[in-house]
Amino acid sequence: MRIAVFALVALAVVALLVLVHRWLWIRLVRDTTAPRGLPRRIGTALAIALPLLSVAALTAGRAGVPFPLQQAVSWPGFLWLAVLLYLTLTMLVAEPIRALLLRRLAHRTPSRVADAAPDGVRQDGAGTAATATAVAPPVVPVAPAEPAAPCAQELTRRRFVARTLGGAAAAVALGTVANGAYGTHGVLRGPGVRRVRVPLAKLPRAAHGFRIAVVSDVHLGPVLGRAHTQRIVDTVNRTQPDLIAIVGDLVDGDVQDLGRAAEPLRRLTARHGTYFVTGNHEYFSGARQWVDHVRELGMNPLENARRALPYFDLAGVNDIAGESEGQGPDFGAALGDRDRTRTAVLLAHQPVVIHDAVRHGVDLQLSGHTHGGQLWPGNYLAELANPTVEGLERYGDTQLWVSRGAGAWGPPVRVGAPSDITVVELASYQA
């Protein structure tokens, strides 16, 4: 049943891609170029190659393609998906403008058919019947004339409108993607630092000001590699946290391919250490190999486990994606027998487990997963699947912080949801 559902979803996605690319080809290639010209041939080739590259980027990892080839197809394939999103949105906005301009141009085009009266007949109807009869030619049935082809002037105007709107749409789409990748808050420049103060009722005075650096959704893979890891490590260490929490989706691939990219994580520094919980992408990649590897890098994996720190309990649960392997979250194991007079901080990749956290008396849950939507208007879709998309919210006596993440999945682009590392400062009511 699951395979059938996956197949239907895949077919629907492919059909949508075909329809969107066909429409964009009409608007951006056919309407803007001359038939059989070189520009049309190039545009048609790109309209075929780019979606194929995108499909290859989405499937190469699962298909076991060699990692260098994954990298070769992922950069253009994923970037085109981001451009496609904003090109489609911009062209949809341009569509009514196009219709309005073409209608105005049609009204301005002069008629090329002149009404002519027969020789010998005055157009005001005057003249004698005899004269009209004498010169009137025999009546011959005439077949209806075929519609005249658009004149060169009209074609030029239509092409001008298509090129103007298409060029503007392409500029908007490319500019948006470039800014989301390389701009001030672009993914490839590394995450910014976001700070939030969270008061906790049971936190002792001695823990007032305790800083936890929350890192989520790094997504090391064929696009984001060692340089991105180093930017994250440098940013985290500059904040001088007391504890570092990596809350899942660290990688998209095998240790064999990404071990070198993850190596800078060994240099993360915090007084109370670095802790790690799995995300759904760890289970796509092979969670066990990564749990073992992050331990080699000096981190402390929390697999449905708890660590008693001097001022509070730190617990972590596996991601719900692990349920398919019998390794899902176990709140009883992580939190069941603890002293509830102590503050409890929970690391859990997905915000949807917040209601389990509330039932087990957690004071603060730290999560990621949503990317804050990553690419607007993706935040509206993220809201449908998550109780909180980003930021701090309260559920009963439990507070939930959701990070937008330090990396990106797929295109190394963010629009409307800048990447971040969050420094959560715990505050005591007794201070």
N, C-alpha and C positions, 0 to 999 in steps of 0.2 A: 504493500500500500504506500509506504513511504517513497519507494522508488518511482511509483506511478505519479505521485504528487510532484516529486522533484522533476520528472520528465515533463509534466504539463507546465510547470512554472518555467522551466528552461525553454520550452517551445514558445510560450507567451513572450518571454523576454526577447528571444531571437526575432519573433514576428514584429514586435514593437521596434526593435532596432532597424529592421528592414524598412518598415513603413516610414520611420523618422528620417532615415538616410535617403530614401527615395524622394520624400518631400523636400529635403534640403538640397538634393541634387537638382530638382526642378527649379527651385527658387534661386540657388546660388550658382549653378552651372548652366543649365539649359536656358534660363531667362537672361543670362548676362553674357553669353558667348555666341559666336556665329557657328552654324552647323559645320561639322567636319574640320573645324579649325583646331590648332594645337592647344589653345587654352581649354577647349571643351574636352579634348582627349585627356589632358592632365587632370582636370577636375573630375572626370568620370573615373579615372584610375584611382585617385585619392578616395572617392566615395566608395570604392570597393575595398581598397587596401586598409584604410583606417579602421573600419568596424571589424575586419578580420584580425587586425593587430589587437584590438580591444578584447575580443573573445579569447585570443591566445594568451593575453596577459591574465585574464580571469581564470583560465584553466590550466596554465602551464605547470603551476606548483602541484596541483592535485594529480596531474598526469605523470609526474615524475620526470619532467624534462630537465636536462642538465642545467645547473644553476647559471652558468654564463649565458645560456640561451634564454633563460627566464629573465635575466637582467636586460638582454637585448630587446625583448618584446614588451617588457613591462613599462619602460620609460615612455615610449611613444603611445603604447596602447592605453595606459592609464591616464596620461595627460590628455589624450583625445577624448576620453570619457568626460573629463571635466570641461573641456572646450565644448563638447557636444551638448552638455547640459545648458550652458549659458548661451550658446548659439541658438539652440532651440527656443529657449525662453525669450530671447531678444527678437527672433524672427516671428514668434507668435505675437509679440507686441507690435511689430512692424506690419503685420498682415493687414489690419484695418487701415493703416496709413497708406499702404500700397494701393488698396482698393479705392480709397478716396482720391489719390493723385491720378490714378488711371481714369477714373470717371471724369475728373475735371479736364484731363487732356483730351478725352473723347469728345467733350462738348466744344472744345476749341478747334478740333480738326474740321476744316471746311468740307462741305459736300462736293464730291467730284462728279455728280450727275446733274446736268442742267436740263430743265424742262424746255423742250423746243416744240413750237407749233408747226403744223404742216404748211408747206409753201402755198400761198394764195389764200390762206385763211387768217384773218386778223385775230390777234389774241384777245381782243375785247369782245369777240363774237360778232362784230359788224361785217357787212358784205352781203352780196346777194347770193341767194341759193343757187342761182344759175352758175355763178362764178365758181362757187365751192364744188358744185357737181362737175363742172367741166374739168377742173384740175385735180380732183380727188383720185389718187391711185387706187388700183384694186386692193381689196383687203386681203392680206396674207397672214395666216396664223403665225405668231412668233413664239418660240419656246422661251420660258422664263430664263432670264439671265442668271448665271451663277454669281454668288456673292464675290465681290471684288476682293482680291488679296489686300492686306494692309499695305498702305503706301510706305515708301522708304522713310518718310518723315515720321510716320506713326511708329514704325519699328524702332527708329532711333530714340524716340521719346520713351517707349516702353523699356527699352534696354537701359536708358539712362536712369529711369526710376529703379529698376531692378539692381543696377550696379551701385547706385547711391545707398539704397536701403541695405543691400547685402554687404557692402563695404563697411557701413556703420555698425551692423550687427557683428561682423567678424572682429572689428576693432574693439567693441565692447567685450565680447567673449574672451578674446586673447588678452586684453588688458586685465580683466577680472582674474583670469587664471594666473597670469604672470605675477600679479600683486599677491595672490593667495599663496604662491610658491616662494617668491623672492622678495616680496615687499617687506615693509617694516615689521609686520607680524607674520611673515611668511613661514611656512613649515621649514624650509631649507635654511632659514636663519636661526633656527632653534627656538625652543619655547621661552615665553616670558615667565615672570614670577608673579603669582597671585597670592595675596595674603588675606587670611580670614581669622577672626578671633571667635572662639567657640566657648562660651561659659558652660561648665558642667557642674551640676549641683553637688555631686559626691566627691569631686576632685579635691584632694587636700591642698592646704595653702602652699606646701613645699613644692607642688607641681605647677604652681601658677606660672604661666609663661613658657611651659614646655612646648617645643616646636617639633612638629612632624612634617617632613617634606613628603608630599604625596605625588607619586609618579605613576601614571597610567597610560596604557595604549601607546607604547613606543612604536610597536610594529616594525621591528627590524626585519628586513627582507630583501628582495631584489632591487628595491628602490632606495630605501633608507638603510644605510650601512654604518660602518665604523665611525665615520666623521660625525654622523648624527648622534651616535652614542656618546662621543666625546663632548659634543656641545651640551648634552643633557647632564653629563657628569660634572662638567665645569660649572654649569648653572646651579646645580644642587649643592655642590660643595661651597659655593660662594654664599649661600644662605646660612651656612653653619647650623644645620638642624641638630636636634638632640636624637632624632630617630628618622630613618627613611623607610617609607612604605611603598613598595611597588605592587600595585593592585591589579595585575593581570594584563594580558595581551602584549607581552613583551616582544614576541617574535611571530614571524610568519615563515617558518621553514625549519629545517633540521639543524642540529648542532654541527654536523659536518660542514654545512654550507655557511652557517652564521656564527660559529664559535669565535672567529676572529673579530667579527663585528661587535660581539657582546663583550669582548675582552676589557675595554675601558671601564666596565661596571665594577671591576675589581678595585678601582680606586675611589669608589664612593666612601665617604667618611662621615660617621656620626657617632656620638658618644655611646648611644645604646644600640648601635648596630643597624643593619639593613634587613628588612623582612619582605617576604615575597609570597603572593598567592597566585594561583592560576587564573587565567581568563579563558574564554571560549576558544581563542585562537591557539592557545597552547595545546588543546585537545585535537585541533586540526593538524597540528605539527608533530605531535608526539609528546604528551605532557611529562611522562616519566623521564625521558632523556633530558628535558629542560629543568625539571626539579633537581635532578642529580647535578646538572651543570651549574646552576646558579649557586648550589651549595659549594661547588669547587671554586666559584668566584667570590666566596666569602659571605654570601647572603644566608638568611635563615628562612627556609620554606616553612610555612604554616599550613599543613595539610589537615584540615579539620582539627586544629590544635590550638593550644593557648600557652602563652608565656606570661608568667607573673613578673612584672616590672616593679621597681620600687614604689611607684605611686598609683599604678593602675594595672589592670589585666589587658593584655593585647592578644586578641584571638584572630584566627583566620580560617576561612572555609574555602573548599574547592568550588570552582565554578559549576553552575548547573549543567553545562555542556558535558561534564564528566559523568553524568548519570547514565549515559549510553554505554559507558565502560565500567559501571559499578563503582565510580569514584566521585559521585556527586557530593554536594554539601551535606555535612552532618552537624547540625547545630547542637545536638545533645552531646556529642563528643567534644566539641569545641567550647561549649558554654554550660553544659548541664550541671556540673557539680561545683561551680565556683561560688565564692563568697559574694553575695549580691550587695553587700555594704560597700564594696570596692567599685570604683569606676571601671567600666568595660568599654574598650575601643575595639571595633570589629573591622577587619579587612575583608571585603567581599567585592568581587569584580563587578557584578551586575546590581544595579539599584533595586531590581524587582524583589530581592530577598529581604527588603526592609521590614516586611510584616513578620517574618520569622525572627528578625533581630528584635523587634518590639516585644514579641512573646517571650524572648529569652532575656529581657531586661538589659539590653545593650544601651549604653548612653550615647555613643557616637559610632556611626558606620561610615567608612571611607570607601568610595567606589569610583568607577570610571565607566567604560564600555560605550557610552553614548556619543562620545566625541563632541558633545554639544550640538550635534547635527552635522558637523564638519563642513558641508556645502549647503548654504542656504538655497532653497527652502527645506533642506533635510531636517531641520529642527522640528518642523511640524510633523513629519513622519516619526521622528524619535519620540515625540510626546505621546504617540499612540501606543508605544510599546514599553514605555518607562514611566514610573511614577514621578521622577524628577529627571530633567534632561541635563541640567548643570546648576551648580550653586548649592546653597544651604537651605534645607527645609526641615520642619519638625513633624514627626509622626508620633503622637502620644508623648511619651517621655523620652523618645529616641530622636536624635538629630541625625540627618543624613547629609553628607557632603559628596557631591558628584563632580569630579574633575572633567574638564574638556579633553584632557589627554595631552601627552608631550609629542606625539607623532601624528601619523595619518595612515589610514588604510586605503589602498588603491592609489589614486592620484595624490602626490605630495602637495596637496593644495587644501587650504581652508578659506572659506568665505563666510563671514559673520560669526565665526566660532574660533578665535585665535587659540593656538596650542598654549598650554601652560603647565607649569609645575606649581602646585599649591603648597604654601607653607601654612599649616593649620596650627595656630597658637591656642593652646588650652588655657582656659581661665578658671580660677577658683572663686566661688562666691564668698569664700572665707578671707580672700586677700583684701 
